[in-house]
Amino acid sequence: MDARLNVFGNAVAGKVAGLLARTGPVIDGSGLPAATGELVKIRASQINGCGFCLDMHTKDALAAGETQPRLNLVAVWREATVFTEAERAALALTEEGTRIADGAGGVPDEVWAEAAKHYDEQQISGLVALIAIINAYNRMNVITRQPAGDYQPGQFG
């Protein structure tokens, strides 16, 4: 598969990607656990069909010490026993925030309340920002058909 656009070689697309990338340290500073962040990025990317991001975030998660069995079960997290209650709340918020057009009225109050039980205000702010940013990346990559498979852990930072 060939990309429709060289995101890294295009001035406008490169600047936009760079702006998105600069949100990383802010989100990292929120106190949201890094492992939770990777699970969120993986789940949103699964929903959006973004192979480029799935390749990146599964490899980064493994390199950071995540286990293969947990990564194998992200798509079916509701049935899996390997995720904490906090991770499950983050994954539920990710699904609702990613599929926002599918629900009348946006994210249900009970999904928000469950996440708020597990994350303080800074962490939940980071979680919301992360969900928004990974969805933006997914959309850029899917629209431009960025190929997956060649990513090396840590390649972008």
N, C-alpha and C positions, 0 to 999 in steps of 0.2 A: 504494500500500500504506500502510495506517495502522498505527502502532505499537500494540501491545496495552497498553503501559504507557509513560507519560511518565517515562523513567528520570531525566531532569534535573529534573522537577517533583515527584518522589516523594521524601519524606524518607528512607525506608529505602534505596531504590535509589540515590538521590543520594549518601548517605553511603558505601555500598559502593563505588560508582564512584570517589568521592573517595579512599577508602583505596587502591584499586587504582592510581589515578593517582599517589599519593605514592610508589609503588615506582619510578617512572621515574627520578628523580635518583639513587637507589641503584644501579640497573642501569646508568645512564649512567656512574657513577663506577667501574664495574668494569673499564673499559678495553676492553670489547667494541666493535669498530668500529661506528659509527652505521649505516653502509651495511649491514653484516651484520645488525644489529638490524632494520632495515626489511625485508630479505629474509625473515627469520625470521617477522616479523609477517604479511607477505603470504602466505607458504607455509602457515602454520597457518590463516589466514583462508580460503584457498582450500579446504583440506581440510574445514574446518568449515562452508563455505558461508555465511560472514558477509560479506554485501555491504557493510554499514556500515563494517566494519574494512578491507575491501579498498579501498573508496573513499578512506578516510582515509589509509591507509598508502601506497598507490600515489601519491596526490597529494603527500603529505609527502616521499616519496622523490624524486619528480621535482623538487620545489621545492628539495631539498637537493643536487641535481646528479646524481641517478641517471639513467641513460639509458633511453629507451623500449625499445630492443631487449632489454636485460637484464630489464626488468620483464615484457616479453612472454614471456620464456622461463622465468620462475620455476616455473611448473607442470610444466615438462619439464626441469628442471635437470640431470637425469642425462644427457640427450642433448645438452645445450647446452655449447658451448665457452667461454662468456663469463664463467664463474664460476671464482674461484680455488679451489685445493684446500681452503683454510680455509673459504671460503663453502660449498663442497660438503659439508664435514664438518658445518657448522652446520645446513645444510638437511636432511641425513640425520638428525641428532639431533632436529631439529624434527619431522620426519615420524614418527619412532619415538615421541617424547614425546607427540605429538598423537594418534597412533593406538595408544596404549598398551594399550587393551582388545583390539586385534586380534592382539597378539603374546603368545604364552605366555611368561611370565617377564619381561615388560617390555622395556626397551631392551637390545638385544644388546651384549655386551662389545666386539665389534669396532667398533660404531658409537661407543661411548663412547671407546674407545682412539683412534680416528681423530680425534675432536674434541679429545681431550686432547693430541694431537700438535701441534695448531695454536693452542691457547688455554691460557694459564696458569691457575692455580687461581682467581684473581679473575675473569678473563674467563669461564671455564666456569661459575662460580657465577652470573655475570650472565646467561649464556646459558640456563642451566637455569631461573632465575627468570623470564626473559623468556618462555620457552616456556610456563611455567605461567600467567603473567599474561595473555598474549594468548589462551590457551585459555579462561580465565575470562571475559574480555571477549567473546570470540566466543560463548560459551554464553549469556551475559546478552542479547546483541544478537539472537541467533537465536531464543531462547525468546520474547523480547518483540517480535520482528519489527520491529526498528528499520530504517527505510527508508534506502536508500543513494542518493547522487548529489548531495547539496547541500553536502557538506563543503568547506570552504575551508582550504587549507594553513595550519597553525599555529593553527587555530580554538580548540583547547583548551589552548594553552599557548605 
